[in-house]
Amino acid sequence: MKLTILGCYAATPRTLTNPTSQVLEVKNHMFLIDCGEGTQVQLRKHGIKFSRINHIFISHLHGDHFFGLPGLVSTFRLLGREKELHIYGPKGIKEAITMLLKLGDSWTNYPLRFHELTSLDSEVIFEDAKVTVQTIPLNHRVYTNGFLFREKERERTLNIEAVRYYEIDKAYFNNIKKGKDIVTEIGEIIPNRELTFDPPKPTSYAFCSDTAYNPSIVPLIKEVDCLYHEATFLESDVHLAKKTKHATAKEAAEIAKQASVGKLILGHYSTRYSSLELFRKEASVVFEPVELADDGKSFHIG
């Protein structure tokens, strides 16, 4: 997996910072997660091809997480898109986008598929042969979901030396990689574990923004390789976090620690603070390793 941060700051866009949007590349997919203002400018700036984006996941209907979406949908039309575009987000997102297209007499010339979400429980919203995406119910001022992206377990890897030793025909290779034992012509059973190696551990990524401190998500994100968790405030302003249903850097680290994640990435910073290092310093007391998201920064996961 490769994660590219297009924007990771709270509230309003500024000349040097952008609201939430990121791209996750996994198994030939280019998933767009949230779409704040300026997203398509950031996509161009970082050389990400619009045509590769077929699935967009919107966490909630606050402007700093989806006001860039109408413009992006319209730009796809101007670029002559023909492929389907799937948008996953809270109930109401279809009305919001289609009303603007209708008023501007600019309906798309490509299939636009909305998948509106209402469940308060986690649910799988996308699945193919290689990847699943499920919601992470969050606690914010409006209905909000995070998203958990998981690779599916790969086939086992052939132990070529063992296969040659037992003189096994290539016709059986697919079954062996799927975990099946082999029975020889004389009835001898060769256990699959002697013929294969374990596949690499599937990679996982959890996106959690925006939310108050919410330990109920821990079982869902247990031992994920990477957790992106909002850290709008520092602990000195925890009263503001509680009032606005956001989290502090310390609270994000507590979630990462309880879930035993591989790595924590902080983001969604309030711009009231003089340095992002303050967020890292606060979180690192509770959990390591901690990374700081920043616009244009990329992370390799797994």
Secondary structure, 3 states (H helix, E strand, C coil): CEEEEEECECCCCCCCCCECEEEEEECCEEEEEEECCCHHHHHHHCCCCHHHEEEEECCCCCHHHHCCHHHHHHHHHHCCCCCCEEEEEECCHHHHHHHHHHHCCCCCCCCEEEEEECCCCCCEEEECCCEEEEEEECCCCCCCEEEEEEECCCCCEECHHHHHHCCCCHHHHHHHHCCCCEECCCCCEECHHHHEECCCCCCEEEEECCCCCCHHHHHHHCCCCEEEEECCECHHHHHHHHHHCCCEHHHHHHHHHHHCCCCEEEECECCCCCCCHHHHHHHHCCCCCEEECCCCCEEECC
